[in-house]
C-alpha cells in the first residue's frame, strides 16, 4: 500500500466564504490577520499496480477536485515525513 496525500485549495480569485467568516471572526476577537484561506487535505492508501501518480491524478479529476474552482497537489509521504510531491492545477 502506498500512502497518498492530496492537498486541495481554491484557485486564485475564487471567493471563499468560509475563509471570509473565519477572518472576520478572528478580527472581531482582536487578532490582526489577513489572507485567511481554507484548504482540504485528503489522505488514503492505494494498492493499484502501475504509475501511482497517474492513478491519483485520475482519482482527483474524476471525484476529488472541481477543476473549475480548485487546484491540487499530490504527495506520497514516507514514514520520515518526507516524500515526493507533484504539483497540479
C-alpha positions in Angstrom: 0.0 0.0 0.0 1.2 3.5 -0.8 0.1 6.5 1.2 -1.2 9.4 -0.7 -2.0 13.0 0.4 -4.0 15.3 -1.9 -3.9 19.0 -0.9 -6.8 20.9 -2.4 -7.3 24.7 -2.4 -9.4 27.3 -4.2 -7.8 28.8 -7.4 -6.7 32.4 -7.2 -9.6 34.7 -7.5 -12.3 32.2 -6.3 -14.3 33.6 -3.5 -14.0 31.6 -0.3 -16.9 32.4 2.0 -15.8 30.1 4.8 -12.4 31.8 4.9 -14.1 35.2 5.0 -16.2 34.2 8.0 -13.1 32.9 9.8 -11.1 36.0 9.1 -14.0 38.2 10.2 -14.3 36.2 13.5 -10.6 36.5 14.2 -10.7 40.2 13.5 -13.7 40.6 15.9 -11.6 38.7 18.5 -8.9 41.3 18.2 -6.4 39.3 16.1 -4.8 41.2 13.2 -4.9 38.6 10.5 -5.1 38.8 6.7 -5.2 36.3 3.8 -7.1 33.5 5.6 -7.7 30.5 3.3 -9.4 27.2 3.9 -7.9 24.1 2.3 -8.7 20.4 2.2 -6.3 17.5 2.8 -7.4 14.0 1.7 -5.3 11.0 2.7 -5.7 7.5 1.5 -3.7 4.4 0.6 -3.7 2.8 -2.9 -2.8 -0.7 -3.7 -3.1 -0.5 -7.5 0.0 -1.5 -9.5 1.4 0.9 -12.1 2.1 4.6 -12.1 0.7 5.8 -8.7 0.9 9.5 -9.8 -1.2 8.8 -12.9 -3.7 6.8 -10.9 -4.1 9.5 -8.2 -4.4 12.2 -10.9 -7.2 10.3 -12.4 -8.9 9.9 -9.0 -8.6 13.7 -8.4 -10.0 14.5 -11.8 -12.9 12.0 -11.5 -14.0 12.7 -8.0 -12.0 14.8 -5.5 -11.4 18.1 -7.3 -13.6 20.6 -9.0 -11.2 21.7 -11.8 -13.1 24.9 -12.4 -12.7 26.2 -8.8 -9.9 24.2 -7.3 -6.2 23.3 -7.8 -4.4 20.4 -6.1 -1.1 18.9 -5.3 -0.3 15.3 -4.7 2.2 14.0 -2.1 3.5 10.5 -1.4 4.7 10.9 2.2 7.1 8.4 3.7 7.4 7.4 7.3 10.1 10.0 7.8 7.6 12.7 6.9 9.4 13.5 3.7 8.2 12.3 0.4 7.8 13.2 -3.2 5.4 15.9 -4.3 3.7 16.6 -7.6 2.0 20.0 -8.3 -1.1 20.2 -10.4 -3.6 22.9 -11.4 
